[in-house]
Amino acid sequence: MGRGKIAIRRIDNITSRQVTFSKRRNGLLKKAKELSILCDAEVGLIIFSSTAKLYDFASTSMRSVIERYNKVMEEDHNLMNPMSEVKFWQGEAANLRQQLHYLQERHRQLLGEKLSRLSIKDLTDLENQLDMSLRSIRMKKEQILTDEIKELNRKGNIILQENIELNEKVNLVYQENIGLQKKVYGTGGRNEANETPATHATSNGYSFINLQLSQPQGQRKDTSSNAMKLGLQLHYKAD
């Protein structure tokens, strides 16, 4: 059976109250010591018993803990004072104006202006800073150009591979047309099947192959209106 919960209220029995105080006081002091060690906290604990007996614990010294506590409370009190708060923000605004003025002067100096009041050492430091900035800018520029060149080379290789594949397809179609001519004319027929197709060059680097397929002479009719002529035109890239 577990022990039941104790109601949080004043213990009327004096003996029980003293025993409970002793147990919980020791536990509280132990927890305060553990907190200061584990969490590197500055802890100060003061306990007065009902008989006005003092018990205390301090991770450093009780005087330093109390002084620190009073200082923090005083700062909080000053911040809550409207006049002190106005002075605080006025000081912050003055610091920001001073920083802005310094940055503006520095910017003019980097642009080559307002250099008359600078010493030799200041001018040397400014020159070194500009040299470092230029080196960083050039390195970044070279990196961007290198990346762009790599990307262009990659795209060029893709286009080259596509061009090779298209040339192979053109050659394949050309061979198929040669075979078609041989089937139409026969191996012992006219020598037109063995002739190289006529090509016509164009200004854009491509040529036209004109293939004329006709019936053999034995199968032709006299009338030209019944003659069968098949015209095939093929585009291929000139070497």
C-alpha positions, 0 to 999 in steps of 0.5 A: 500500500502506498502512502497517501498524499499529505494535505498542504496545510499547516500542521497543528501538531507541534511534534509532527510539524517539527519532524516534517520541517526537519525532513523537508529542510534537509531535502530542500538544501540537498536539491539546492546544492545539486542544482548549483553543481549540475547547472552551474547556477549561483544559488542562495537559500535562506530558511527561518524556522518557526522558532526563528532559527536560521538555516542557509546555503550559498553556492558561492557566498551569501553576501555575493548572492544578496548583492547580485540580487539587489543589483538586479532588482535595482536595474529592474526598478530603474527600467520601470521608471519612465524617465530612466527608460527615456534616457536609455532609449535616447542613449541607444539612438545616439549610439545608432547615429554614431554608428551610421555616421561611421559607416557613411564615412567608411563607404565614402573612403571605399569609393576614394572620397574623404581621404585627406584626413587619413594617415599613411597607416589608414590608407595602407589598411584601406588599400589592403582591404580593397585588394582583398575585396578585389580578390574575392570578387575575381574568384567569384567571377572565375567560379561563375564563368567556369560553371557556365563553360562546363554547362555549355560543354555539356549542352554541346556534347548532347547536341553533338551526340544528337547530330551523330544519331541523326547522321546515322538515321540519314545513312540508314534511309539512304541505304534503304533507298538504294535497296529499293532501287535495286528491287525496282530495276533488278540486278541486270537492268539499267545501270541507273540503280548503281548510279550515285544519286544526284545531290544539290548543295544549299547555303545552309550546309545541307544537300538534297538527294534526288532519287528517281524510280521508274519502271524497267524498259520492258514494262513501260508503255508508249504513252508518257501519261501512263509512265510511273515515276517515283520521286524521293528527296532526302536531306542530309548534312554535307561533310 
